[in-house]
Amino acid sequence: MVFVQLDNIDHAGHSYGAASQQYLDAIHTADAQAGQLVNAVKSRPGYADEDWLIMVTADHGHTDPGGHGGSTLQERQTFLIATGPTLAAGSVRNDVKMPDVAASALAHLGIALDPAWDLDGRPVQQPAPDDFDALRGRLQSRVDETGIPAGILGFTHTPPAGWSVDNSAMGGGGVTEWRGWSFTTDEFWTQTQRDQNRECNIRARNVFAVADGDEWSDKTLTGSFDSTLVSPAHPVTGGRGATLTYTTYYRQESPQKGEVLVSYDGAAPVPVRTYTADVPSRTETVTLQVPAGATTVRVRFRYTGGNNWYWVIDGVRISQ
């Protein structure tokens, strides 16, 4: 294992800004240095019998005038370039975030990731796409939002196959993008309003579901926010336990509430978890006891509130 830090790009950004020729020159220099390192690896006598994962990344971006540390997308946005035997050459992915660098290195070294560590990252060698990610090609540009660049495609109200959104109790009007549960991306959602902690949604990947009463209320509306995201019917075996897992991020302001409900074979939904306090981005595990004779289960995520905060859901899975 080798860790190399090439710091001159950061120095150029602070001294001259990210829009400068000096910044671009520093990138070219670092690119050549990275090439030297890769060539040195490939020149090793035993290279043909070795298993290398090479990752190139930056810990943050820069503003055009220079500097970083704020919450703008330009400062937070970065990249991961990786090559290894399990990674498809030339592929571009939307499910990778900064914490994945450490998790990927550990996995490559054969170190099992202990759930007790509660890592935010996951190995890039082990992608875990979910139903929401299939919506990437359906994303639209902004409608009412003004802080999001017009060229960014980042939201849709159309759920993936098998999913539905129940807006029968949803208020009218409001900001179009966030009327009921929406499906969006980090690049789009975090630019709705800076410094409201949307960038702390670290575990949701690619496309995820958001109920954002705060942003919805930024335009004339009637009623309150009351929207329910409904999963497909998952097959289960009655009389046995099952496990519901999902990634969540919830920011609370009363009278807002988030409810997770389950129903078996179309029966009345029963709450299995309720959110009325802040929850950091994390993976939730809920143990279900499937009634005898039941063959299917649906999960509902109901968010109620108004000009409060928001709830994120991603990676919903049921196992038995």
C-alpha positions in Angstrom: 0.0 0.0 0.0 1.3 3.4 -1.0 -0.2 6.8 -0.2 1.1 9.9 -2.2 -0.1 13.5 -1.7 0.5 16.0 -4.5 -0.3 19.3 -2.9 0.7 21.9 -5.5 -2.8 22.2 -7.1 -4.2 23.2 -3.7 -1.4 25.8 -3.3 -2.1 27.2 -6.8 -5.8 27.4 -6.0 -5.3 29.4 -2.9 -2.7 31.7 -4.4 -4.2 32.3 -7.9 -7.7 30.9 -7.9 -9.2 27.9 -9.8 -9.8 29.9 -12.9 -6.1 30.8 -13.3 -3.4 29.5 -15.7 -1.3 28.6 -12.6 -4.0 26.3 -11.4 -4.2 24.6 -14.8 -0.4 24.3 -14.9 -0.4 22.6 -11.5 -3.0 20.1 -12.7 -0.8 19.3 -15.7 2.2 18.8 -13.5 0.3 16.5 -11.1 -1.0 14.5 -14.1 2.6 13.9 -15.3 3.6 12.9 -11.7 0.7 10.5 -11.5 1.8 9.0 -14.8 5.3 8.5 -13.4 3.9 6.6 -10.4 1.8 4.4 -12.6 4.7 3.6 -14.9 6.8 2.7 -11.9 4.2 0.3 -10.7 3.9 -1.3 -14.1 7.7 -1.6 -14.4 7.9 -3.9 -11.3 9.4 -7.3 -12.2 6.4 -9.1 -10.6 3.7 -6.8 -11.9 2.1 -9.4 -14.1 1.4 -11.5 -11.0 0.3 -8.6 -8.8 -3.1 -7.2 -8.0 -3.1 -3.4 -8.0 -5.9 -0.9 -7.3 -4.9 2.6 -8.2 -7.1 5.5 -7.1 -6.6 9.2 -7.9 -8.8 11.8 -6.1 -8.9 15.3 -4.6 -10.2 16.1 -1.2 -12.2 19.1 -2.3 -12.6 21.6 -5.1 -11.9 25.4 -5.2 -13.7 28.6 -6.0 -12.7 30.5 -9.1 -11.3 33.3 -7.0 -9.5 30.8 -4.8 -10.2 29.1 -1.5 -12.5 26.4 -0.2 -14.3 25.3 3.0 -17.8 26.5 2.1 -20.8 24.5 1.0 -21.0 25.4 -2.7 -21.0 22.6 -5.1 -17.7 23.9 -6.6 -16.0 23.5 -3.3 -17.5 20.1 -2.4 -17.4 18.5 -5.9 -14.5 16.2 -6.6 -13.7 13.0 -8.5 -12.4 9.5 -8.1 -10.4 8.0 -11.0 -9.7 4.3 -10.3 -8.3 1.3 -12.2 -8.2 -2.3 -11.0 -9.1 -5.8 -12.1 -12.7 -5.6 -11.0 -13.4 -2.1 -12.4 -14.7 -1.6 -16.0 -12.3 0.5 -18.0 -13.8 3.7 -19.4 -16.9 3.5 -17.3 -18.5 6.6 -15.6 -20.5 6.1 -12.4 -22.8 8.3 -10.4 -22.8 6.2 -7.2 -19.3 7.1 -5.8 -18.6 9.5 -2.9 -15.5 10.6 -1.1 -15.7 8.2 1.9 -15.5 5.3 -0.6 -11.8 5.8 -1.1 -10.9 4.4 2.3 -13.5 1.6 2.1 -12.3 0.6 -1.3 -8.6 0.5 -0.2 -9.6 -1.7 2.8 -11.6 -4.1 0.7 -8.7 -4.4 -1.9 -6.3 -5.3 0.9 -8.7 -8.1 2.1 -9.7 -6.3 5.3 -13.3 -7.1 6.0 -15.4 -4.0 6.8 -16.8 -4.4 10.3 -20.4 -3.1 10.5 -19.5 -1.9 14.0 -17.2 0.7 12.4 -20.3 2.3 10.9 -18.4 3.6 7.8 -20.1 6.0 5.5 -18.1 4.7 2.5 -18.5 1.5 0.6 -16.1 -0.2 -1.8 -16.4 0.9 -5.4 -15.6 -2.7 -6.3 -19.0 -3.7 -4.8 -21.7 -1.5 -6.5 -25.2 -1.8 -5.0 -27.6 -0.1 -7.4 -31.3 0.2 -6.3 -34.6 0.9 -8.0 -34.2 4.7 -7.8 -31.0 4.7 -9.8 -32.9 3.5 -12.8 -34.5 7.0 -13.0 -31.2 8.7 -14.0 -32.3 8.9 -17.6 -35.7 10.5 -16.7 -34.3 13.5 -14.7 -35.5 16.9 -15.7 -34.1 20.4 -15.3 -35.4 23.0 -12.9 -38.9 24.5 -13.0 -39.4 26.9 -10.1 -35.9 26.7 -8.5 -33.7 29.6 -9.4 -30.4 28.7 -7.6 -29.8 25.5 -9.6 -28.0 25.9 -12.9 -30.4 25.4 -15.8 -28.3 22.8 -17.4 -28.4 20.3 -14.5 -30.9 17.5 -14.9 -31.8 16.4 -11.4 -35.4 15.7 -10.5 -38.5 13.7 -11.5 -41.8 12.9 -9.9 -42.1 9.7 -11.9 -41.4 6.7 -9.6 -39.5 3.6 -10.7 -41.4 0.5 -11.9 -43.5 -1.0 -9.1 -43.2 2.1 -6.9 -45.9 4.8 -6.4 -46.4 8.1 -4.6 -49.7 8.8 -2.9 -50.3 12.6 -2.9 -54.1 12.3 -2.2 -53.6 14.3 1.0 -50.9 16.6 -0.4 -51.4 20.4 -0.4 -51.6 22.4 -3.7 -49.2 24.8 -5.3 -45.7 25.3 -3.8 -42.4 24.7 -5.6 -43.0 22.2 -8.4 -39.8 20.3 -7.9 -40.7 19.3 -4.3 -44.5 18.8 -4.5 -44.7 15.4 -2.8 -41.9 12.9 -2.8 -39.4 13.6 -5.5 -36.5 11.7 -7.0 -33.3 13.7 -7.2 -29.5 13.8 -7.0 -26.9 15.4 -4.8 -25.8 17.9 -7.5 -29.4 19.1 -7.9 -30.9 19.0 -4.4 -28.0 20.5 -2.5 -28.1 23.7 -4.7 -31.7 24.5 -3.8 -30.5 26.4 -0.7 -27.0 26.5 0.8 -26.0 26.0 4.4 -29.1 24.0 5.4 -27.2 20.7 5.7 -28.4 19.0 2.6 -24.8 18.3 1.7 -24.6 16.1 4.9 -26.7 13.4 3.0 -23.6 11.4 2.6 -24.9 7.8 2.4 -27.6 8.3 -0.3 -26.1 7.5 -3.7 -26.9 8.3 -7.4 -30.7 9.0 -7.5 -32.6 9.0 -4.1 -36.1 10.0 -2.9 -36.6 13.3 -1.0 -39.6 14.8 0.8 -38.6 18.5 1.3 -41.3 20.5 3.0 -38.9 23.4 3.5 -38.3 24.0 -0.2 -41.8 23.2 -1.3 -43.1 26.0 1.0 -41.0 28.7 -0.9 -43.9 29.4 -3.2 -47.6 30.2 -2.7 -49.4 27.0 -1.6 -52.5 25.6 0.0 -52.8 22.9 2.7 -49.8 21.1 4.2 -47.2 18.6 3.0 -48.6 15.0 3.2 -47.0 12.6 0.8 -46.4 8.8 1.0 -43.8 6.9 -1.0 -45.0 3.3 -1.6 -42.8 0.3 -2.4 -43.6 -2.6 -4.7 -45.1 -5.7 -3.1 -42.1 -7.9 -2.0 -42.6 -11.6 -1.7 -42.2 -13.0 1.8 -42.8 -16.3 3.6 -45.4 -16.1 6.4 -44.5 -16.9 9.9 -40.8 -16.0 9.4 -38.8 -12.9 10.3 -37.7 -10.5 7.6 -35.3 -7.5 7.6 -36.1 -4.1 6.1 -33.0 -1.9 5.4 -32.8 1.5 3.9 -30.6 4.6 4.0 -32.2 7.6 5.6 -31.4 11.3 6.4 -33.9 13.2 8.4 -33.9 16.8 9.7 -36.8 17.7 12.1 -38.8 20.7 12.9 -42.2 20.3 14.6 -44.9 19.6 13.6 -43.1 17.5 10.9 -43.1 13.7 11.2 -41.7 10.8 9.2 -43.4 7.4 9.4 -42.3 4.0 8.1 -45.3 1.6 7.7 -45.6 -1.9 6.5 -48.7 -3.8 5.2 -49.0 -7.5 4.4 -51.2 -8.8 1.5 -52.9 -5.4 1.2 -54.0 -5.1 4.9 -54.0 -1.8 6.8 -50.4 -0.3 7.1 -48.8 -0.6 10.5 -46.1 1.8 11.8 -42.7 0.2 12.4 -40.6 3.3 12.9 -41.4 7.0 13.5 -39.1 10.0 13.1 -39.6 13.2 15.2 -36.0 14.1 15.9 -32.9 14.7 13.7 -31.3 11.6 12.3 -27.9 11.8 10.6 -27.3 10.0 7.3 -27.2 6.3 8.2 -28.4 2.9 7.3 -31.5 1.7 9.2 -32.3 -1.9 9.9 -35.9 -2.9 11.0 -36.8 -6.4 12.0 -40.2 -7.5 10.7 -42.3 -10.5 11.9 -44.3 -11.7 8.9 -47.7 -13.0 9.9 -48.5 -16.6 9.2 -49.9 -17.1 5.7 -48.7 -13.7 4.4 -47.1 -13.7 1.0 -46.3 -10.1 0.2 -45.2 -6.9 2.1 -45.3 -3.3 1.1 -43.4 -0.5 2.7 -44.7 3.1 3.0 -42.7 6.2 3.9 -45.1 9.0 4.9 -43.8 12.5 5.5 -46.1 15.2 6.9 -45.3 18.8 7.7 -45.2 22.2 6.1 -42.5 24.8 6.1 -40.2 22.5 8.1 -37.3 20.4 6.9 -36.8 17.3 4.9 -36.5 13.5 4.7 -34.3 11.4 2.4 -34.8 7.7 1.6 -32.5 5.4 -0.5 -31.4 1.8 -0.9 -34.6 0.2 0.2 -34.3 -3.6 0.5 -36.3 -6.4 2.2 -34.5 -9.7 2.9 -35.7 -12.9 4.5 
